Amino acid sequence: MEDTTQQQQPLTWPDGQGRSWQIHADPDTVVLTHADERVELPQSEWRDAITFAPTSTRVVIHFDTGQQEIGFLVPLEEAKALFVAMKQPGTLEQQTEPTPQPSHEVAATDPAIPQRPFKPLWPKMTAMPIVAVSLASISFFPIVGAIFGIAACALAMVIRRRSPINASHHHIRTIATISLYVAIVGMMISAISTYAMFYRPVEALAFDPEMARSLEWSWGARIAAIVMVILALSFHEAAHAITAWWCGDDHAKSMGRVTLSPLSHIDPFGTIILPIMLTYMGMPVFGYARPVPVQLGMVPKYRRAHILISAAGPFSNLLQAACCLALLVLIAACLALMPNVQVYHLCDIQPMVTVTGVAGASVIGAAALMLKLGFAINLMLAFFNLIPIPPLDGSWIAEHMLPDSMGRFYAAIRPYGMFIFLALIWYGDGILLYFLLPAIKIIVWSRELIYEVSGYF
């Protein structure tokens, strides 16, 4: 009886503007009153109108009525009192308790999955930080890189100036800061590579075709390829999980998938055993990681969120490829400016890289080898995952971008996607080549770029 009386007493909280509001809550309605203002939210609107973000001691609670937004920062016990009055006593605890993992990658409206009446206050995300990162990642281009770098720096500073300093915008400011630093480094690489293009010494252009032909795949190169595959897959899956969190689904986050640690993403067979088997057989190395579980039943704009989550993985691979190529261009430019240096297969089909005539040549060669493999592997993974065949990411993108009739077709064939995928691997060389042709052309173009910068093949 005492608890019921306490729950019915109104709570008084100051909002972000210092105005004092009284909050009356019951299992059917939440009413906020301030002076002559009255905001009433029935239970049917809780899912979209009420969001929250718990910390160790306090909770951010946000009410969005469509006409105005009202935010409170309240002690943890007072927030629990509100949720108890709303008959949702375990709401805060649900943010740290893992939920059962579905048997497939995305569970949108599965009735077996418990649904919450309203969602946590998710981090806000806009397109501007992604554009800034994209511009910064290509700021290393010789001659024209400064244009992309300046644009990325300007956009990053605008983002930091306009973004509020709070928890929901913290990651936007972080991405802007990363874009700023990457753009600065990229413009430095652009300046060095541009200088090397026009002023490299003739002695640095030594090339021995006989030694080049003798370079073949070694076990060092094979191990390096496996390491780069694991890293590429880890970043790929982490991008899926982080984007799902930004879109309003914390299921992957509650399972520890919002991390770059390979230990959280590797699949024993697909990430380790399969690449080793393919390496041993001399076949192209590829693999897969554990799919990120996603529950989008409570997320507004479900189709848009699903497209963004699916596209995040290939986009992360493109960013990794750009970073690898940028560092490879830097190594090539620096070696080109050193006299009496010989380089074999810095950027060619052969994986091995041999550097002579400079201190630490073996370390430089190993670094160039890792970057060269990382560039090619990430490019191939990006375009391979965009193939619109289940269970690849491209199938989810196509399912939600195409008309509903095609979406139903994808839903029908998805249970057989693995068999279609294996048939494509063994018998669909022409189809694979068609989708991988852009990656192959970019790899060939990168070889020409390295040659223009340094004169090395």
GUTORKE-777710 format. One record per residue (C-alpha): x negated, y, z negated; residue number from 1. Coordinates in Angstrom, 3 decimals, always signed. Last residue first. Layout:
// GUTORKE-777710
REC; X; Y; Z; NUM;
...
//
This chain:
// GUTORKE-777710
REC; -56.281; -2.012; +60.122; 457;
REC; -58.376; +0.781; +58.684; 456;
REC; -58.710; +4.155; +60.474; 455;
REC; -57.911; +5.948; +57.244; 454;
REC; -54.775; +8.056; +57.591; 453;
REC; -53.747; +7.143; +61.142; 452;
REC; -54.494; +3.450; +60.486; 451;
REC; -52.472; +3.456; +57.279; 450;
REC; -49.542; +5.068; +59.116; 449;
REC; -49.766; +2.550; +61.971; 448;
REC; -49.674; -0.308; +59.474; 447;
REC; -46.727; +1.361; +57.761; 446;
REC; -44.888; +1.438; +61.100; 445;
REC; -45.335; -2.316; +61.457; 444;
REC; -43.926; -2.804; +57.941; 443;
REC; -41.047; -0.435; +58.774; 442;
REC; -40.295; -2.413; +61.952; 441;
REC; -40.223; -5.667; +59.987; 440;
REC; -37.865; -4.173; +57.406; 439;
REC; -35.545; -2.887; +60.145; 438;
REC; -35.625; -6.346; +61.837; 437;
REC; -34.562; -8.164; +58.663; 436;
REC; -30.849; -8.092; +59.527; 435;
REC; -31.335; -9.269; +63.105; 434;
REC; -34.075; -11.717; +62.136; 433;
REC; -31.749; -13.365; +59.626; 432;
REC; -29.057; -13.772; +62.267; 431;
REC; -31.506; -15.253; +64.773; 430;
REC; -33.004; -17.623; +62.217; 429;
REC; -29.584; -18.928; +61.244; 428;
REC; -30.227; -22.661; +60.972; 427;
REC; -32.122; -23.286; +57.749; 426;
REC; -31.623; -20.066; +55.776; 425;
REC; -28.148; -19.435; +57.192; 424;
REC; -27.054; -22.943; +56.277; 423;
REC; -28.296; -22.291; +52.738; 422;
REC; -26.264; -19.059; +52.538; 421;
REC; -23.130; -20.673; +53.909; 420;
REC; -23.456; -23.429; +51.294; 419;
REC; -24.002; -20.826; +48.571; 418;
REC; -21.007; -18.805; +49.720; 417;
REC; -18.514; -21.642; +49.489; 416;
REC; -16.683; -20.183; +46.477; 415;
REC; -16.944; -16.748; +48.208; 414;
REC; -15.070; -17.855; +51.339; 413;
REC; -11.577; -16.872; +50.165; 412;
REC; -12.608; -13.667; +48.367; 411;
REC; -14.482; -12.599; +51.501; 410;
REC; -11.377; -13.157; +53.633; 409;
REC; -9.250; -11.266; +51.110; 408;
REC; -11.582; -8.315; +51.495; 407;
REC; -11.284; -8.586; +55.267; 406;
REC; -7.493; -8.199; +54.973; 405;
REC; -7.937; -5.411; +52.411; 404;
REC; -9.815; -3.228; +54.871; 403;
REC; -13.640; -3.087; +54.643; 402;
REC; -15.554; -1.092; +52.032; 401;
REC; -14.754; -3.311; +49.050; 400;
REC; -15.606; -6.661; +50.625; 399;
REC; -18.524; -5.197; +52.585; 398;
REC; -20.287; -3.993; +49.439; 397;
REC; -19.661; -7.298; +47.668; 396;
REC; -20.960; -9.244; +50.696; 395;
REC; -24.035; -7.008; +50.952; 394;
REC; -25.084; -7.987; +47.455; 393;
REC; -25.702; -11.588; +48.517; 392;
REC; -23.454; -14.452; +47.333; 391;
REC; -21.850; -14.396; +49.827; 390;
REC; -22.682; -13.061; +53.323; 389;
REC; -22.858; -9.350; +54.167; 388;
REC; -26.682; -9.233; +54.548; 387;
REC; -27.730; -6.323; +52.320; 386;
REC; -29.710; -8.652; +50.065; 385;
REC; -32.096; -9.439; +52.933; 384;
REC; -32.632; -5.748; +53.632; 383;
REC; -33.760; -4.971; +50.093; 382;
REC; -35.583; -8.263; +49.521; 381;
REC; -37.611; -7.852; +52.721; 380;
REC; -38.607; -4.313; +51.798; 379;
REC; -39.486; -5.353; +48.273; 378;
REC; -41.652; -8.243; +49.474; 377;
REC; -43.502; -6.144; +52.086; 376;
REC; -44.383; -3.293; +49.726; 375;
REC; -45.213; -5.576; +46.818; 374;
REC; -47.517; -7.656; +49.029; 373;
REC; -49.466; -4.587; +50.142; 372;
REC; -49.506; -3.174; +46.629; 371;
REC; -50.855; -6.412; +45.166; 370;
REC; -53.493; -6.725; +47.911; 369;
REC; -54.554; -3.096; +47.532; 368;
REC; -55.018; -3.630; +43.799; 367;
REC; -57.062; -6.791; +44.414; 366;
REC; -59.244; -5.027; +47.002; 365;
REC; -59.842; -2.090; +44.674; 364;
REC; -60.785; -4.472; +41.865; 363;
REC; -63.165; -6.382; +44.165; 362;
REC; -64.758; -3.167; +45.443; 361;
REC; -65.494; -1.874; +41.959; 360;
REC; -68.359; +0.257; +43.255; 359;
REC; -68.214; +0.860; +47.000; 358;
REC; -69.775; -0.708; +50.106; 357;
REC; -67.352; -3.588; +50.548; 356;
REC; -63.554; -3.970; +50.477; 355;
REC; -61.695; -7.165; +51.371; 354;
REC; -57.889; -7.307; +51.518; 353;
REC; -56.106; -10.636; +51.979; 352;
REC; -52.470; -10.765; +53.055; 351;
REC; -52.877; -11.193; +56.824; 350;
REC; -50.043; -9.466; +58.684; 349;
REC; -51.873; -6.158; +58.518; 348;
REC; -52.489; -3.250; +56.167; 347;
REC; -55.861; -3.235; +54.427; 346;
REC; -57.021; -6.038; +56.671; 345;
REC; -60.778; -5.667; +56.266; 344;
REC; -62.326; -2.561; +54.710; 343;
REC; -65.904; -1.356; +55.051; 342;
REC; -67.298; +1.624; +53.178; 341;
REC; -70.554; +3.295; +54.193; 340;
REC; -69.315; +6.828; +53.449; 339;
REC; -66.300; +7.540; +51.229; 338;
REC; -63.457; +9.695; +52.609; 337;
REC; -61.780; +6.700; +54.258; 336;
REC; -61.786; +4.855; +50.935; 335;
REC; -59.850; +7.706; +49.304; 334;
REC; -57.333; +7.813; +52.161; 333;
REC; -56.761; +4.054; +52.130; 332;
REC; -56.301; +3.957; +48.347; 331;
REC; -53.825; +6.869; +48.487; 330;
REC; -51.902; +5.282; +51.380; 329;
REC; -51.606; +2.065; +49.342; 328;
REC; -50.368; +4.080; +46.358; 327;
REC; -47.617; +5.623; +48.491; 326;
REC; -46.799; +2.273; +50.116; 325;
REC; -46.265; +0.660; +46.711; 324;
REC; -44.092; +3.554; +45.511; 323;
REC; -41.953; +3.421; +48.669; 322;
REC; -41.514; -0.347; +48.330; 321;
REC; -40.409; +0.081; +44.704; 320;
REC; -37.850; +2.703; +45.760; 319;
REC; -36.547; +0.401; +48.499; 318;
REC; -36.270; -2.443; +45.976; 317;
REC; -34.262; -0.199; +43.640; 316;
REC; -31.886; +0.616; +46.510; 315;
REC; -31.389; -3.100; +47.198; 314;
REC; -30.283; -3.610; +43.562; 313;
REC; -28.188; -0.442; +43.217; 312;
REC; -26.002; -1.279; +46.228; 311;
REC; -23.981; -3.889; +44.319; 310;
REC; -23.390; -1.609; +41.328; 309;
REC; -22.429; +1.324; +43.553; 308;
REC; -19.995; -0.754; +45.613; 307;
REC; -18.395; -2.222; +42.481; 306;
REC; -17.987; +1.206; +40.902; 305;
REC; -16.302; +2.555; +44.028; 304;
REC; -13.909; -0.391; +44.139; 303;
REC; -13.059; -0.145; +40.423; 302;
REC; -12.255; +3.558; +40.381; 301;
REC; -11.636; +3.435; +36.602; 300;
REC; -13.394; +0.649; +34.683; 299;
REC; -11.396; -1.589; +32.327; 298;
REC; -11.282; -4.648; +34.611; 297;
REC; -14.884; -4.112; +35.699; 296;
REC; -16.615; -6.954; +33.894; 295;
REC; -20.127; -7.540; +35.233; 294;
REC; -22.502; -10.414; +34.596; 293;
REC; -25.939; -9.750; +36.157; 292;
REC; -27.004; -12.687; +38.289; 291;
REC; -30.038; -14.620; +37.013; 290;
REC; -32.954; -14.051; +39.358; 289;
REC; -33.599; -15.113; +42.931; 288;
REC; -36.527; -16.265; +45.013; 287;
REC; -38.557; -15.582; +48.128; 286;
REC; -41.930; -16.634; +49.514; 285;
REC; -42.222; -17.343; +53.226; 284;
REC; -43.350; -20.952; +53.765; 283;
REC; -46.850; -22.372; +53.195; 282;
REC; -45.525; -25.474; +51.457; 281;
REC; -47.320; -24.561; +48.199; 280;
REC; -45.976; -21.020; +48.369; 279;
REC; -42.433; -22.272; +48.945; 278;
REC; -42.707; -24.588; +45.936; 277;
REC; -44.193; -21.833; +43.762; 276;
REC; -41.449; -19.403; +44.831; 275;
REC; -38.772; -22.024; +43.966; 274;
REC; -40.220; -22.956; +40.546; 273;
REC; -40.555; -19.417; +39.156; 272;
REC; -37.674; -17.052; +39.930; 271;
REC; -35.037; -19.403; +41.303; 270;
REC; -35.819; -22.387; +39.068; 269;
REC; -36.432; -20.866; +35.648; 268;
REC; -34.147; -17.854; +36.294; 267;
REC; -35.824; -14.618; +35.326; 266;
REC; -33.797; -11.628; +34.151; 265;
REC; -34.377; -11.045; +30.436; 264;
REC; -37.979; -12.306; +30.474; 263;
REC; -38.759; -10.002; +33.421; 262;
REC; -38.561; -6.981; +31.077; 261;
REC; -37.131; -3.997; +32.964; 260;
REC; -34.202; -3.685; +30.568; 259;
REC; -30.444; -3.195; +30.674; 258;
REC; -29.879; -6.969; +30.651; 257;
REC; -29.723; -7.318; +26.881; 256;
REC; -26.372; -9.148; +26.731; 255;
REC; -24.545; -6.086; +25.347; 254;
REC; -25.950; -4.091; +28.272; 253;
REC; -24.521; -6.575; +30.779; 252;
REC; -21.056; -6.178; +29.224; 251;
REC; -21.341; -2.391; +28.887; 250;
REC; -19.095; -1.547; +31.828; 249;
REC; -18.339; +2.135; +32.439; 248;
REC; -20.025; +3.090; +35.712; 247;
REC; -23.274; +4.045; +33.964; 246;
REC; -23.414; +0.615; +32.315; 245;
REC; -22.806; -1.113; +35.654; 244;
REC; -25.581; +1.022; +37.154; 243;
REC; -27.985; -0.079; +34.412; 242;
REC; -27.121; -3.758; +34.887; 241;
REC; -27.473; -3.737; +38.688; 240;
REC; -30.740; -1.766; +38.480; 239;
REC; -32.068; -4.262; +35.913; 238;
REC; -31.312; -7.043; +38.401; 237;
REC; -33.427; -5.449; +41.139; 236;
REC; -36.216; -4.362; +38.781; 235;
REC; -36.552; -7.961; +37.593; 234;
REC; -36.358; -9.323; +41.148; 233;
REC; -39.175; -7.074; +42.341; 232;
REC; -41.334; -7.917; +39.327; 231;
REC; -40.856; -11.669; +39.806; 230;
REC; -41.535; -11.412; +43.555; 229;
REC; -44.671; -9.338; +42.880; 228;
REC; -46.003; -11.997; +40.513; 227;
REC; -45.273; -14.774; +43.032; 226;
REC; -47.077; -12.850; +45.793; 225;
REC; -50.107; -12.286; +43.549; 224;
REC; -50.223; -16.012; +42.830; 223;
REC; -50.207; -16.727; +46.562; 222;
REC; -52.885; -14.109; +47.252; 221;
REC; -55.137; -15.640; +44.615; 220;
REC; -54.352; -19.086; +45.985; 219;
REC; -55.804; -17.952; +49.288; 218;
REC; -53.945; -17.009; +52.448; 217;
REC; -56.401; -16.455; +55.245; 216;
REC; -59.280; -14.129; +56.073; 215;
REC; -61.531; -15.628; +58.743; 214;
REC; -59.927; -13.591; +61.506; 213;
REC; -60.888; -10.363; +59.751; 212;
REC; -64.466; -11.527; +59.349; 211;
REC; -64.754; -12.024; +63.088; 210;
REC; -62.949; -8.750; +63.855; 209;
REC; -65.423; -6.688; +61.771; 208;
REC; -64.214; -3.151; +61.170; 207;
REC; -66.220; -0.041; +60.248; 206;
REC; -64.193; +3.178; +60.255; 205;
REC; -65.727; +4.669; +57.101; 204;
REC; -68.922; +5.672; +58.898; 203;
REC; -66.955; +8.112; +61.097; 202;
REC; -66.249; +10.362; +58.133; 201;
REC; -62.580; +11.275; +57.449; 200;
REC; -61.783; +14.938; +58.098; 199;
REC; -58.488; +15.053; +59.993; 198;
REC; -56.495; +12.115; +58.658; 197;
REC; -58.364; +12.178; +55.331; 196;
REC; -57.155; +15.713; +54.586; 195;
REC; -53.564; +14.675; +55.274; 194;
REC; -54.020; +11.617; +53.030; 193;
REC; -55.353; +13.750; +50.170; 192;
REC; -52.583; +16.378; +50.499; 191;
REC; -49.831; +13.765; +50.755; 190;
REC; -51.203; +11.909; +47.729; 189;
REC; -51.077; +15.157; +45.740; 188;
REC; -47.553; +15.787; +47.032; 187;
REC; -46.521; +12.322; +45.832; 186;
REC; -47.992; +12.898; +42.372; 185;
REC; -45.959; +16.120; +42.033; 184;
REC; -42.853; +14.418; +43.423; 183;
REC; -43.220; +11.505; +41.008; 182;
REC; -43.517; +13.916; +38.066; 181;
REC; -40.409; +15.878; +39.056; 180;
REC; -38.401; +12.760; +39.864; 179;
REC; -39.256; +11.335; +36.429; 178;
REC; -38.034; +14.551; +34.814; 177;
REC; -34.789; +14.461; +36.815; 176;
REC; -34.271; +10.810; +35.846; 175;
REC; -34.718; +11.742; +32.180; 174;
REC; -32.313; +14.688; +32.462; 173;
REC; -29.677; +12.385; +33.928; 172;
REC; -30.439; +9.795; +31.209; 171;
REC; -29.717; +12.325; +28.465; 170;
REC; -26.378; +13.425; +29.911; 169;
REC; -24.099; +11.286; +27.682; 168;
REC; -26.351; +11.756; +24.663; 167;
REC; -26.413; +15.544; +24.702; 166;
REC; -28.503; +18.397; +26.085; 165;
REC; -26.119; +19.654; +28.754; 164;
REC; -27.252; +19.273; +32.396; 163;
REC; -27.440; +22.513; +34.396; 162;
REC; -31.077; +23.411; +33.739; 161;
REC; -32.368; +19.855; +33.987; 160;
REC; -30.500; +19.292; +37.255; 159;
REC; -31.752; +22.555; +38.762; 158;
REC; -35.327; +21.623; +37.802; 157;
REC; -34.975; +18.216; +39.461; 156;
REC; -33.511; +19.761; +42.630; 155;
REC; -36.419; +22.167; +42.943; 154;
REC; -38.965; +19.424; +42.332; 153;
REC; -37.314; +17.095; +44.868; 152;
REC; -37.156; +19.836; +47.531; 151;
REC; -40.807; +20.712; +46.918; 150;
REC; -41.783; +17.056; +47.252; 149;
REC; -39.780; +16.475; +50.429; 148;
REC; -41.395; +19.483; +52.130; 147;
REC; -44.842; +18.602; +50.734; 146;
REC; -44.614; +15.152; +52.325; 145;
REC; -44.526; +16.590; +55.852; 144;
REC; -48.317; +16.551; +56.496; 143;
REC; -48.969; +12.999; +55.254; 142;
REC; -46.002; +11.259; +53.626; 141;
REC; -46.358; +11.074; +49.835; 140;
REC; -43.099; +12.940; +49.153; 139;
REC; -41.097; +9.859; +50.132; 138;
REC; -40.268; +8.694; +46.584; 137;
REC; -39.623; +12.276; +45.420; 136;
REC; -36.815; +12.726; +47.943; 135;
REC; -35.133; +9.505; +46.801; 134;
REC; -35.536; +10.363; +43.116; 133;
REC; -33.971; +13.805; +43.669; 132;
REC; -31.091; +12.314; +45.675; 131;
REC; -30.421; +9.844; +42.864; 130;
REC; -30.515; +12.673; +40.300; 129;
REC; -27.981; +14.689; +42.395; 128;
REC; -25.438; +11.902; +42.909; 127;
REC; -23.908; +12.187; +39.461; 126;
REC; -24.008; +9.975; +36.393; 125;
REC; -22.372; +10.330; +32.960; 124;
REC; -23.407; +7.924; +30.246; 123;
REC; -20.430; +5.948; +28.987; 122;
REC; -18.175; +7.054; +26.155; 121;
REC; -16.811; +3.689; +25.071; 120;
REC; -13.601; +2.334; +26.604; 119;
REC; -9.998; +2.195; +25.535; 118;
REC; -7.465; -0.543; +24.779; 117;
REC; -10.137; -3.283; +25.072; 116;
REC; -9.605; -6.278; +27.338; 115;
REC; -10.604; -9.814; +26.331; 114;
REC; -11.654; -11.898; +29.355; 113;
REC; -9.350; -14.856; +29.963; 112;
REC; -7.044; -12.693; +32.068; 111;
REC; -9.807; -12.273; +34.699; 110;
REC; -9.298; -8.834; +36.190; 109;
REC; -12.741; -7.829; +37.394; 108;
REC; -15.088; -10.666; +36.553; 107;
REC; -18.233; -10.110; +38.587; 106;
REC; -21.210; -12.450; +38.904; 105;
REC; -19.462; -15.771; +38.411; 104;
REC; -19.063; -18.134; +35.465; 103;
REC; -18.195; -15.313; +33.104; 102;
REC; -20.428; -14.588; +30.081; 101;
REC; -18.617; -14.554; +26.742; 100;
REC; -18.845; -11.226; +24.933; 99;
REC; -21.888; -9.994; +23.052; 98;
REC; -21.245; -8.071; +19.805; 97;
REC; -22.890; -4.654; +19.592; 96;
REC; -20.187; -2.454; +21.110; 95;
REC; -17.427; -4.647; +19.721; 94;
REC; -18.274; -3.469; +16.190; 93;
REC; -16.980; +0.021; +16.970; 92;
REC; -13.597; -1.257; +18.135; 91;
REC; -13.050; -3.764; +15.351; 90;
REC; -10.324; -1.831; +13.466; 89;
REC; -8.093; -1.135; +16.491; 88;
REC; -4.677; -0.768; +14.831; 87;
REC; -4.594; +2.967; +15.687; 86;
REC; -4.827; +3.779; +11.981; 85;
REC; -7.794; +1.423; +11.758; 84;
REC; -9.398; +3.220; +14.707; 83;
REC; -9.042; +6.583; +13.010; 82;
REC; -10.406; +5.279; +9.704; 81;
REC; -13.362; +3.763; +11.572; 80;
REC; -14.146; +7.201; +13.015; 79;
REC; -14.040; +8.639; +9.509; 78;
REC; -16.452; +5.972; +8.281; 77;
REC; -18.920; +6.616; +11.118; 76;
REC; -19.161; +10.327; +10.466; 75;
REC; -17.734; +12.611; +13.174; 74;
REC; -18.951; +14.332; +16.353; 73;
REC; -15.805; +15.483; +18.128; 72;
REC; -14.923; +16.284; +21.746; 71;
REC; -11.840; +17.810; +23.339; 70;
REC; -11.438; +17.901; +27.128; 69;
REC; -8.672; +19.901; +28.808; 68;
REC; -5.989; +19.656; +31.476; 67;
REC; -6.424; +15.951; +32.283; 66;
REC; -5.929; +15.000; +28.647; 65;
REC; -9.529; +13.911; +27.991; 64;
REC; -10.281; +13.063; +24.361; 63;
REC; -13.899; +12.358; +23.368; 62;
REC; -15.167; +10.738; +20.183; 61;
REC; -18.920; +10.909; +19.453; 60;
REC; -19.653; +8.672; +16.480; 59;
REC; -21.962; +9.081; +13.499; 58;
REC; -24.358; +7.046; +11.316; 57;
REC; -26.124; +4.466; +13.496; 56;
REC; -24.707; +5.774; +16.765; 55;
REC; -21.304; +5.169; +18.358; 54;
REC; -20.178; +6.575; +21.729; 53;
REC; -16.455; +7.142; +22.289; 52;
REC; -13.858; +7.482; +25.010; 51;
REC; -10.152; +8.275; +24.863; 50;
REC; -8.140; +9.422; +27.915; 49;
REC; -8.542; +6.544; +30.374; 48;
REC; -7.830; +3.542; +28.126; 47;
REC; -5.739; +5.527; +25.664; 46;
REC; -3.112; +6.550; +28.204; 45;
REC; -0.611; +3.705; +27.619; 44;
REC; -1.027; +4.177; +23.842; 43;
REC; +0.572; +7.599; +23.977; 42;
REC; -1.643; +10.713; +23.824; 41;
REC; -0.101; +13.888; +22.393; 40;
REC; -1.987; +17.183; +22.443; 39;
REC; -0.511; +20.121; +20.484; 38;
REC; -1.796; +23.685; +20.556; 37;
REC; -0.125; +26.334; +18.385; 36;
REC; -2.852; +26.310; +15.712; 35;
REC; -4.760; +23.098; +16.475; 34;
REC; -2.932; +19.783; +16.727; 33;
REC; -4.082; +16.386; +18.015; 32;
REC; -1.568; +13.518; +18.215; 31;
REC; -2.499; +9.873; +18.792; 30;
REC; +0.418; +7.581; +19.594; 29;
REC; +1.632; +3.987; +19.389; 28;
REC; -0.501; +2.219; +16.743; 27;
REC; -0.590; +5.379; +14.591; 26;
REC; -2.810; +8.437; +14.590; 25;
REC; -2.462; +12.056; +13.433; 24;
REC; -5.540; +14.170; +14.163; 23;
REC; -5.775; +17.702; +12.801; 22;
REC; -8.097; +19.969; +14.741; 21;
REC; -10.486; +22.689; +13.586; 20;
REC; -12.116; +24.750; +16.330; 19;
REC; -15.920; +24.945; +16.237; 18;
REC; -16.403; +24.732; +19.991; 17;
REC; -17.601; +21.097; +19.890; 16;
REC; -14.564; +20.080; +17.869; 15;
REC; -14.073; +20.416; +14.110; 14;
REC; -12.293; +17.434; +12.514; 13;
REC; -9.349; +17.127; +10.143; 12;
REC; -7.876; +13.649; +9.750; 11;
REC; -4.170; +13.277; +9.063; 10;
REC; -2.960; +10.995; +6.225; 9;
REC; -1.203; +7.904; +7.570; 8;
REC; -4.246; +5.675; +7.148; 7;
REC; -4.582; +6.610; +3.482; 6;
REC; -0.966; +5.749; +2.756; 5;
REC; -1.389; +2.356; +4.444; 4;
REC; -4.567; +1.625; +2.475; 3;
REC; -2.834; +2.353; -0.837; 2;
REC; +0.000; +0.000; +0.000; 1;
//
